Amino acid sequence: MVTQNLLRALIIHLHPDEHRRSGGSEYYIDCPSCGKEMQRRKCSFSARGSKPGYHCFSCGEGGGLSRLAELTGLESGNYQPMPEPKQRPPDPPPSWLLDPPQYPVGVAEWQKYAPLPESLILEKRLRVGVLPKSQCRHKRLIVPVLDDGLLVGLRGRAIGCSCPKWLAPGGTKLSRYTLYNIDAVKPGSVVIIVENPIDALLIGLADPGAVGVGTYSTSYWRDAWTETLIAAKPRMVFVAFDNDLPGNGGAARRPEMVRDWMRTHDRIPQARGIKLTNELQRVLPAELYDWGNAPVGADMRSEL
């Protein structure tokens, strides 16, 4: 389309990308008539609407994109359609994902960690073993991250070592991850978002009317997961990250948590649960789970 080609040529020619308005289709520029600088945000051009062009709110001048090209030295007949930007090829999967380790089931180890029925352990393909290419070489509880039944990642929970509690194999790409247990969400479900994927499974066992989904960490949320939730059409969504400062902010016990936190930290962390709830409320019926006066660090497992 000529208008779009010319718009892209003007963007290259006038360098206004850093002054793009929200929405991405309108650009501030130096006015070609009165010279008002783009930083003053008085003159802009756009291809939006039935009459694409430019206008200056300082001097009142304006016109079509071809006129703007003429005034700024980019003659309308001299521009060439810009090629579409090349798409970066996706990163290749790590070697361990191409040839996944074969782990034993380890029902006893799993049931020592959480009251899961053997049938659910087998259904969710929970295993026990050493994570590939990991900083920890000890045996862990292994949680596979599945997308339509296909393995896309692994999470390992420490069970007998002082290494970090949860780890992923080396080479893990978060972009491959799905929300844990998202396949269990059906239209009309009540969804409870938690950190720990096993807590997500326990929610469904304790309350058949609710579905737990796990984010693996408070900081992992991706825009694609929001779109996945919207498509699932839940009746209600509760964000129930752990009752601490990085999770849900501490709720009724926040002053106490802040005092304890500041003994060993320089600043108070942002409550990820509050941030996520605010984001979801724009597109879904969502609420922050009310921990009330629950103990410091309480998680959904302690509530069930």
C-alpha positions as CSV (number, residue, x, y, z in Angstrom):
1,M,0.0,0.0,0.0
2,V,1.5,3.3,-1.1
3,T,0.5,5.2,2.1
4,Q,2.1,2.6,4.3
5,N,5.3,2.5,2.2
6,L,5.5,6.3,2.3
7,L,4.9,6.3,6.1
8,R,7.7,3.9,6.6
9,A,10.0,6.0,4.4
10,L,9.2,9.1,6.4
11,I,9.9,7.2,9.7
12,I,13.4,6.3,8.3
13,H,13.9,9.8,6.9
14,L,12.8,11.8,10.0
15,H,14.0,9.5,12.7
16,P,11.0,9.9,15.0
17,D,10.9,6.4,16.5
18,E,11.9,7.6,20.0
19,H,8.9,10.0,19.9
20,R,6.3,7.6,18.8
21,R,3.0,8.0,20.6
22,S,1.4,5.1,22.5
23,G,-0.3,2.8,20.0
24,G,2.6,3.0,17.6
25,S,0.9,4.7,14.6
26,E,1.4,8.4,15.3
27,Y,4.8,10.1,15.4
28,Y,6.0,13.5,16.6
29,I,8.4,15.4,14.3
30,D,10.1,18.8,13.9
31,C,7.4,20.9,12.2
32,P,8.5,21.5,8.5
33,S,6.7,24.9,8.5
34,C,7.5,26.6,11.9
35,G,10.4,24.5,13.0
36,K,8.9,23.6,16.4
37,E,11.1,20.7,17.8
38,M,9.6,17.2,18.0
39,Q,10.4,17.2,21.7
40,R,7.7,19.8,22.2
41,R,5.2,17.4,20.8
42,K,3.3,19.9,18.7
43,C,3.6,18.4,15.3
44,S,2.9,14.8,14.3
45,F,2.1,12.6,11.3
46,S,0.2,9.4,10.9
47,A,-1.3,7.0,8.4
48,R,-4.3,6.4,10.7
49,G,-7.8,7.5,9.5
50,S,-9.3,8.3,6.2
51,K,-7.0,11.3,5.5
52,P,-3.5,10.3,6.5
53,G,-1.1,13.3,6.9
54,Y,0.5,15.7,9.4
55,H,-0.6,18.6,11.5
56,C,1.2,21.2,13.7
57,F,-0.8,22.5,16.7
58,S,1.7,25.3,17.1
59,C,1.4,27.0,13.7
60,G,-1.7,25.3,12.3
61,E,0.0,24.0,9.1
62,G,-0.7,20.5,7.8
63,G,-1.2,18.4,4.8
64,G,-1.0,14.9,3.4
65,L,2.0,12.6,3.6
66,S,3.1,13.4,0.1
67,R,3.2,17.1,1.1
68,L,5.2,16.2,4.2
69,A,7.7,14.2,2.1
70,E,8.1,17.2,-0.2
71,L,8.6,19.7,2.6
72,T,11.1,17.6,4.4
73,G,13.2,16.8,1.3
74,L,11.8,13.3,0.7
75,E,10.2,13.7,-2.7
76,S,7.2,11.5,-3.1
77,G,8.6,9.9,-6.2
78,N,12.0,9.1,-4.8
79,Y,11.2,6.7,-2.0
80,Q,11.2,2.9,-2.4
81,P,9.0,0.5,-0.5
82,M,10.9,-0.7,2.5
83,P,11.4,-4.5,2.8
84,E,9.7,-6.3,5.7
85,P,12.1,-6.8,8.6
86,K,13.6,-10.2,8.7
87,Q,12.2,-12.5,11.4
88,R,14.8,-13.8,13.8
89,P,14.9,-17.6,13.6
90,P,13.8,-19.2,16.9
91,D,16.5,-20.4,19.2
92,P,17.2,-24.1,18.8
93,P,16.0,-26.3,21.7
94,P,18.7,-27.3,24.2
95,S,20.3,-30.7,23.7
96,W,18.6,-32.2,26.8
97,L,15.2,-31.3,25.3
98,L,15.9,-33.1,22.1
99,D,16.9,-36.2,24.0
100,P,15.1,-35.9,27.4
101,P,16.4,-37.9,30.4
102,Q,14.4,-41.0,31.3
103,Y,13.7,-40.7,35.0
104,P,12.2,-43.2,37.5
105,V,8.7,-42.3,38.9
106,G,9.6,-42.1,42.5
107,V,6.1,-42.3,44.0
108,A,7.4,-42.5,47.6
109,E,9.6,-39.4,47.2
110,W,6.8,-37.4,45.8
111,Q,4.2,-38.5,48.4
112,K,6.7,-37.5,51.1
113,Y,6.8,-34.0,49.6
114,A,3.1,-33.6,48.9
115,P,-0.1,-35.7,49.4
116,L,-0.6,-36.6,45.7
117,P,-2.3,-39.7,44.7
118,E,-0.2,-42.1,42.6
119,S,-2.6,-41.8,39.7
120,L,-2.0,-38.0,39.5
121,I,1.8,-38.5,39.8
122,L,1.6,-40.8,36.8
123,E,-0.8,-38.6,34.9
124,K,1.4,-35.5,35.3
125,R,4.6,-37.5,34.6
126,L,6.2,-36.4,37.8
127,R,9.6,-38.0,38.3
128,V,12.8,-38.1,40.4
129,G,16.3,-37.6,39.2
130,V,19.2,-35.2,38.4
131,L,18.5,-32.1,36.2
132,P,20.6,-32.0,33.0
133,K,23.2,-29.2,32.7
134,S,22.3,-27.9,36.2
135,Q,24.4,-26.3,38.9
136,C,22.9,-28.9,41.3
137,R,24.0,-32.5,40.7
138,H,21.8,-33.9,43.4
139,K,18.6,-35.9,43.0
140,R,15.5,-33.7,42.8
141,L,11.8,-34.0,42.3
142,I,11.3,-33.4,38.6
143,V,8.2,-31.5,37.2
144,P,7.9,-31.7,33.4
145,V,6.5,-28.6,31.7
146,L,4.1,-29.8,29.0
147,D,2.5,-28.0,26.1
148,D,-0.3,-30.1,24.6
149,G,1.4,-33.2,26.0
150,L,4.8,-32.3,24.6
151,L,7.8,-31.7,26.9
152,V,9.0,-28.0,26.6
153,G,10.8,-27.7,29.9
154,L,11.7,-29.1,33.3
155,R,11.7,-27.9,36.9
156,G,13.5,-29.6,39.7
157,R,12.7,-29.2,43.4
158,A,15.5,-29.9,46.0
159,I,14.7,-32.8,48.4
160,G,18.0,-33.6,50.1
161,C,20.5,-30.8,49.4
162,S,21.2,-27.2,50.3
163,C,21.2,-26.1,46.7
164,P,18.5,-23.6,45.5
165,K,15.0,-24.9,46.1
166,W,13.8,-24.8,42.5
167,L,16.0,-25.0,39.4
168,A,15.7,-25.5,35.7
169,P,18.2,-27.2,33.4
170,G,20.9,-25.1,31.6
171,G,19.8,-23.7,28.3
172,T,16.1,-23.3,29.5
173,K,14.1,-20.6,27.6
174,L,11.2,-19.2,29.4
175,S,9.5,-18.4,26.0
176,R,8.9,-22.2,25.7
177,Y,7.1,-22.4,29.1
178,T,3.3,-22.7,29.4
179,L,1.3,-22.0,32.6
180,Y,1.5,-25.2,34.6
181,N,-1.8,-27.1,34.5
182,I,-3.4,-24.7,32.1
183,D,-4.9,-27.6,30.2
184,A,-7.2,-28.3,33.1
185,V,-8.9,-24.9,32.8
186,K,-12.3,-25.0,31.2
187,P,-14.8,-22.2,30.4
188,G,-16.5,-21.1,33.6
189,S,-13.7,-22.4,35.8
190,V,-12.5,-20.6,38.9
191,V,-8.7,-20.2,38.4
192,I,-6.2,-19.7,41.3
193,I,-2.8,-18.6,40.2
194,V,0.0,-19.8,42.5
195,E,3.8,-20.0,42.3
196,N,4.4,-23.7,43.0
197,P,3.2,-26.1,40.3
198,I,2.5,-28.8,42.9
199,D,0.3,-26.4,44.9
200,A,-1.6,-25.9,41.7
201,L,-2.4,-29.6,41.6
202,L,-3.3,-29.7,45.2
203,I,-5.9,-27.0,44.7
204,G,-7.9,-29.2,42.3
205,L,-7.7,-32.1,44.7
206,A,-9.0,-30.0,47.6
207,D,-11.7,-28.2,45.6
208,P,-13.0,-29.8,42.4
209,G,-14.7,-26.4,41.6
210,A,-11.3,-24.7,41.3
211,V,-8.3,-25.1,39.0
212,G,-4.8,-24.2,40.1
213,V,-2.2,-23.0,37.6
214,G,1.4,-22.5,38.5
215,T,3.8,-19.7,37.3
216,Y,7.0,-21.4,38.7
217,S,8.1,-18.0,40.0
218,T,6.6,-14.6,40.9
219,S,8.6,-13.0,38.1
220,Y,7.9,-15.3,35.2
221,W,4.6,-14.0,33.9
222,R,4.4,-13.5,30.2
223,D,1.9,-11.7,27.9
224,A,1.2,-14.9,26.1
225,W,0.0,-16.4,29.4
226,T,-2.6,-13.6,29.7
227,E,-3.8,-14.4,26.2
228,T,-4.0,-18.1,27.1
229,L,-6.2,-17.3,30.2
230,I,-8.5,-15.1,28.2
231,A,-9.0,-17.9,25.6
232,A,-9.8,-20.3,28.5
233,K,-12.8,-18.1,29.5
234,P,-12.6,-18.5,33.3
235,R,-15.4,-17.3,35.5
236,M,-13.0,-15.8,38.0
237,V,-9.3,-15.6,38.5
238,F,-7.6,-15.2,41.9
239,V,-3.9,-14.3,42.2
240,A,-2.5,-16.2,45.2
241,F,1.2,-15.8,45.2
242,D,2.8,-16.6,48.6
243,N,2.0,-14.3,51.6
244,D,5.3,-12.5,51.6
245,L,6.6,-9.2,50.3
246,P,7.7,-10.4,46.8
247,G,4.5,-12.3,46.4
248,N,1.3,-10.6,47.6
249,G,2.9,-7.8,49.6
250,G,2.3,-9.2,53.0
251,A,-1.4,-8.2,53.4
252,A,-2.4,-7.6,57.0
253,R,1.1,-8.5,58.2
254,R,3.0,-6.2,55.9
255,P,4.4,-3.9,58.6
256,E,5.9,-6.9,60.4
257,M,7.2,-8.4,57.1
258,V,8.8,-5.1,56.1
259,R,10.6,-4.8,59.5
260,D,12.0,-8.3,59.1
261,W,12.9,-7.8,55.4
262,M,14.8,-4.6,56.0
263,R,17.1,-6.3,58.5
264,T,18.9,-8.0,55.6
265,H,17.9,-6.1,52.5
266,D,18.3,-2.5,51.2
267,R,14.9,-2.0,49.7
268,I,11.4,-3.4,49.7
269,P,10.5,-5.6,46.7
270,Q,7.6,-4.9,44.4
271,A,4.6,-7.2,45.2
272,R,4.3,-9.2,42.0
273,G,0.9,-10.5,42.9
274,I,-0.6,-7.0,43.2
275,K,1.0,-6.1,39.8
276,L,-0.3,-9.1,38.1
277,T,-3.8,-8.7,39.5
278,N,-3.9,-5.1,38.2
279,E,-2.9,-6.2,34.8
280,L,-5.4,-9.1,34.6
281,Q,-8.3,-6.9,35.8
282,R,-8.1,-5.0,32.5
283,V,-9.1,-8.1,30.6
284,L,-10.6,-10.6,33.1
285,P,-12.6,-10.8,36.3
286,A,-9.6,-11.0,38.6
287,E,-8.9,-10.4,42.3
288,L,-5.9,-10.6,44.7
289,Y,-6.3,-13.5,47.1
290,D,-7.0,-12.2,50.6
291,W,-4.4,-13.8,53.0
292,G,-5.8,-11.9,56.0
293,N,-3.6,-12.5,59.0
294,A,-2.1,-15.7,57.6
295,P,1.4,-16.6,58.8
296,V,4.4,-15.0,57.2
297,G,5.3,-16.9,54.0
298,A,2.1,-18.9,53.9
299,D,1.3,-20.5,50.6
300,M,-1.8,-22.0,49.1
301,R,-0.9,-25.4,50.4
302,S,-1.3,-24.2,54.0
303,E,-4.7,-22.8,53.1
304,L,-6.1,-26.1,51.8
